[in-house]
Amino acid sequence: MLDISRIPVTYYSQELGCDVSHYVLVTNLKGRRILLSHANIFLYKNTRSSIKTSSRYANIISMFYRFLSTQEKYKDIDLADYHAIADNRDIRRWQMERQTKRVLNQKVSPTSKTIYDEAKILQMFFRFLIENGCVTCVDIKLTTWIANFKNRRMLNYLRQRDKVRINPNDINVLDKYARQKQTQGLITNKEIKALIESFPDPVYAALFKLSLGTAMRPIDLESFPYLGKSINKHIMPYSEMEHSSKTVDYTVEGSKGNKTRVIKINLQDLRALEKHYITPFYQSRALLYKEKYGKELPPSILFLNSEGVPVTPEMISARTNYAKLIAKKKLPEFRDKVKFYDARHWWPTQYLINYFNDEILTSAADVLVAACAEVLRNQMGHEDLETTYKFYIDMARVVMLSNAGIVHELVTSPDESVEDFIERLEKESDG
């Protein structure tokens, strides 16, 4: 099999006029070290803003190239020409090979979702090559690169290849185990409180609380406005809004997959947002923005850091990692795997617990309830409703069992914000 190494590099970019950092792929071939030029240009162009992303993308491309080197089709092909010979079937075969090894070894990872997501990153690589005039047999417009692991014929084919004969756990079972393993990582109330208190810049605490109360992704939060327009023209600071209802509709645009959805926001969460971020920080940061960029802050931007720079998902991730180090000192049991995205998982879990109450632990909750599922679809923005539903049902059951079946009221109760909810539960547990 091909020997490919990932190496982090930092150098001065003449194109950008500054230092850049990203990974490069190097192969050892017949005593020579050879740079994979096409892949490395892609990594420079697309991953230099995040060394973590660069490492991941480099790893995916190197795995794919190593797989290609084992195929008869590439026996006499120079490594530099792999990208030109590769086609949709190669990407699909790579997915199938990974799934086969996974079932053979009875591993919960990589999950079917991970295999699919990483194949999509390969598609990004080949799209980049096509857009830059390189020859490849991969047709990014066709979906023939997708390995459909739910297809019965493909499942039968993989079962024949994995050679497991005695009570094997198939793909669906292994994926279920992986989901159950993930559900054990739901962020606790103590971890939520510790993380909120550990952000040095209060803008990130405000973002985290808003995500807890709405299940919005970081990319959605980045676009949440100070003053909305068009269909969101009713969105403004809490004190200036109508309070005839306890929740307000907010249309999320340009989210994952450029999808649009309408979510519910508890007005009490907007009240807390105004109290803890907008009133004490927004105006002064808007002035810093004007000084830095030479123009007025547009009302479409709400969240700014202490230097007046609009917050991005990458900044959220970096600041959360820093806050975790502080939270760990305050709360020794704070887990390393906690991340900002856990806020998004918290909302649907609490919603399902409130919806089903004690029946969450019975088979009654296995049935997809239309009204309940529709709420999850809108709030989470997931098309695969059944998968979303089963994932959060599993997570809600873990929470219920860990709390000895005690049910707390829905986090988005119309009478309190997320912050109020956490503080009340802390007082109740202390009492």
N, C-alpha and C positions, 0 to 999 in steps of 0.2 A: 504493500500500500504506500502511496505517496507520503513523503515526509514534509509537512508544511508547518512552519512556526509562525506564531503571532508575536510581533515585536512592537512595543510602544515607542513612538518617536516624537521628538519636539524639535522644530526648526523654524527658521525665519522664512516666511512666505513672501516672495517678491510680488506676487499677485495681490496679496492683501495688505502688505506693508506691516506685518506684525508676526509674532510667533504663533504657531499652530501646533496642536498635539492630536495625534490619532494613531491607530494601529496600522501596521503594514504586514503583508503576508510574504514570507520568504520560504523557498523550498531548497532542500539539499539534494542535488541531483548530480550523481557521478563526481562527487567531491567538490562541486561548485555550488555556491549560494546564489540563487536566482530570485529576483524580485518579480512578483506577479503584477505586472504593470497595470493591466486593465482593472483588476480588483483594487489595487492601491490607489488609483486615481479616483475610483468610486468612493473609497473610504475617506479620502481627502475632501472630496466635494460634499459628501453627505453626512459625515459623522464627526467632523472636527469640533463641533460645538459641545460634544459630550464624549469623554473618553470611555465611559461605561457603555454607551451605545456603540461606539467604535469597536470595542472589544467584542460585543455580542455579534455585530454584523460580520466582523472578520472571522469569528468562530464558525458562523453559519456557512460562509463561502468556503472556508477551508474544509469543513465537513463534506460539503457537496463535491468539491474537487477530489478529495480522497476517495469518495464513493465512485466517481467517474473513473478514477485510475484503476479500479478493480474490474471494470466492464470491458468485455472483449472489443467493443466498438472503439475504445480509446487505446488499444494495445500499441499501435504504431503512430499515435498522434502526439505531436509535441505539446507540452504543457501550455505553452503560450497560445495554442490554438483551441484549447478546450472550449472556450466561450463560443467559438464559431461553429463548433460541431454540436454542442448541446441543443436539445430540443425539449418540447413539453413532456414527452414520454420519459426523458431522463429525470426530470423533476418529480414526476409522479412515481417512478420506480424508486427514487431516493426515499420518498415518504413511505412507500410500502416496505422497503428494506428496514427502515428505522422501526416501524411498527412490528415487523416480524421479529426482530431481535428483542424488542420490548416484551412481546408475548412469550417468546422462548425463555427469557430470563425472569418472567413474571414480575416485571418492574412497573411501578405506578407512573414512572416518568421515562421519557417525555410523554405527556398526555397527547391525545389526538389533537386537541386545540393547539398545543405548542408546536406539534409537527406541522400543522396547517399554517400557523402564524409565521413560522420560520421559512416555509416555502414561499409565503407572500413576500418576505424580504428578498428572497432570490429573484422573484419577479421584479422587484424594485431595481435590483442590480442589472438585470437584462434590459429593463426599460431604459435605464441610464445609458447602457451601451448602444441601444438602438437610436436614442435621441442624439448621441454624439457620433453617429455615423459608422459604428462598428457592425460587422457582420455577425449574425447569430441565427440559429434555426429556431429559437424560442419565439413563439407567437404570443405576445402578451395580451392580445385581444381575445384569445380562445381560453376556455376554462378546462381544456384537456390536461392541464398540469395538476389538477386537483385529484387527490386520492380520496374517494368517498368511502370512508370506513364503515358507513352505515348500510352500504350496498351488500346484499346477501351474497352475490356472486364473488365480490372481492373478499368478504369475510371467509368464505369457504376456501378461496385460493390461499389466503394467508394462513389459515389453519392447516392446510396441507404442507405449506412451506415451513412452518415453525416446528413441526415434528413433535409437538407436545401431544401426548395421547392420553395421559391419565389425569382426569379431572382438571383440565386446564382452565384458568380464568381467561375469558376472552377479552377483547378490546373494551367492550361496554362495561364489564365488571371492573377492569383495571382503572378505567376513567372514573368510575363511581368511587373506588377507593381513593383516588387522587383528590376528588372533590371533598370527600369526607375528611381527608387529611388536612386540606386547606381550611375547612370550616372550623377546625380546632383553634385557628389563629385569629378568631374575631377579637377585635380590640376591646379591652375591658373598660369599665367606667373609670377606674383608677388610672389606667394608662392614658385615657382621653384627657383627664384632668391634668396629669403630669406633663403631657405633651403640650397642651394649650399654654401652661404656665412656663414652658421652657423655650418658647420662641422668643429670641431677643427682640425681634421686630414684631410689634402687635398686628401688623397687616397679615402675617401668616397665621396667627391664631384666629383672626377674623375669617380668613379663607377656610380654615379647617372647620370652624363651627358652622359656616354656611354649607359646607359639603356634608357635614353630619345631618343637617336638617333638610337637605334637598337631594342628596345622592348625586350632585353634579360632579363631573370630572374636572380635573385641573384646567383642561382646555376650555371647559364651559365657564368656569369661574373667572378665567382670564378675560372673558368677553362680557362679564356681567357689568352693566353700566351704572354710572352715577345718575344719569337721566336717560331713560329709554326713549326710543322713537318708534314710529310706525305702530306695529301691532303691540309693542312693549312700551308705548308712550305713557302708560300708567305707572311704570316703574320709576321710583324716585325715593329720596330719603323717607323713612317711616313717618316722620312728623308732618310731611307734606302730602301724604297719601290719604285716600278715602279709607275709612275703617268700618264700612258697613258689613264686610265679611271678615272672617277670621283667617282666611287664606287668600292668596292672589295667584292668578295664572301667570306664568312666565314662559314665553316661547324661546326655546334654546335652538339657535341656528348655527350651522357650520360645525357641529360636534363631530364625533367619530363617524367616519364614512360620509361626512357632509349631510347628515340627516337632520331633520327638524322635528322637534317634539314639544309638547306643552306639558309643563310640570306644575305642581302645586308648591307654593312657598308659604310657610306659616308667617303671618305678620309679626309674631313675637320674635322670630329670628331676624327679621328686618329691623325691628326695634332694637335688639341687642347689637346688630351691626352698626346702627347709627350711634348708639351710646358708646360703644367701645372702639370704633374706628373712625367713622365719618366725622362726628363732632370734634373729637380731640386731635385728629391728624390730617384729615383730607385737605383742608384749605392750605395749611402750611406746606404740604407736599405738592399741591398744585402750583404753588409759587416756585418751589424748587424745580419742578418740571419746566416751567416757563424760562427760568434762568438757564437751565441745561440745554433745552431744545430751541429756545428763541421764539416760542409761540405759545398761545394759550392752550391749556389742557382741554381736549375735547370732552364733552359730557359722556361720550361712549366709554371712557376709561374711568374706572373707580379705584382699582387697587394699585397703589404705588408704594415702593419701598422707602426707606428713610432718606434716600438720596433723590427721590422724585422720579425714579425709573419705573415704568409699568412692569408689573409682576408677570412672569411667564411660567409655564409648567416646569421648565428646567430650573428656574429659581426656586419654585416651590419644593421640588425634589431635593435640591441641595440644602436649603434652609431646614427642611424636615430632618435630614440626616444629621445636621449639626444639633438641632433641638433634641434629638434622640440621645445624644451623648450627655446632655445636661439632664434630661429626664431620667436616665439610668442612674445618675448620682442621687437624684431625689427619691427615686423608687427603684430599689435594687431588683425587684422582680419584673421591671419593665423589659419586655422581650426585644431582642435585636431585630426580629423579622417584622415588627410593626412598621407600617409605612403610611404615608398620607392617604393613599388610595383606600385604606381600611375604613375611612370615613364614609366612602361611597357604599361599602358593604353593610355598614351598620344600619342605615335607614331601612332597607327592605327586610332585614332580619327582624327589627323591632316591629315593623308593620305587620308581618306575618304572625308574630307572637300575639300581637293585639287582636288580629283578625280571627285567629282560630282558638286562642286561649288554651285550655287544657287539651283540646282535641288535636293540637299540634303533634302530640306524641302518639296519636292513633293513625290508623289507615285512612281515616276520613280526610286528613290533610293531603293525602297522596293524589286526590282527585283535583284536577285543574279547575278551579272555580273561575268562571268567566269574569265576574266583576273584579275579583281580587287580582287576577292575572292582568287585566287591562290596566289597572293602576301601576303594576310593576312595569309593564311595557312602556307606558308613558314616562314614568319617573326615571327609569333606568336607560331607556332608549335601546333596548335589545329586541332584535327581530325574532330570534329563536326563543319563543316564549316558553316552550316546554322545558328546555335546558335551564333557562333562567329560574323558572319556578322550582324545579327540583333542587337546584344548587342552594337556593335560599331557604327552602324547606329543611334541607339537611342541616344548614347552618343554624337555623332557628331551633331545631331539636337539640343540638349540642348545647346551645345557650340555656334552654329550658332544663335540660338534665343537669347541667353544671350548677344551676340555681335551685335544684331540688324541686323543680316544677312551679316555682313562684313566678307569677306573671306580673310584670310591671306595665303600666299603661304606655300607650304609643308615644314614641319620642316626639312626634309632631303634634302633640296635643295642642289644640287651638288656644289653650290658656297659658302656655309657658313655652319659652324658647329652649333650645338644646342646652344652653348653659344653665337655665333654671332647673331643667330636668336632672342634669348631672349633680348639681348642688343639692337638690332635694333628696336624691337617692343616697348621697353621701351622708346627709344628716340622719336619714332613716336607718342606715346601716350602723352609724355610730350610736344611735339611740337604742 
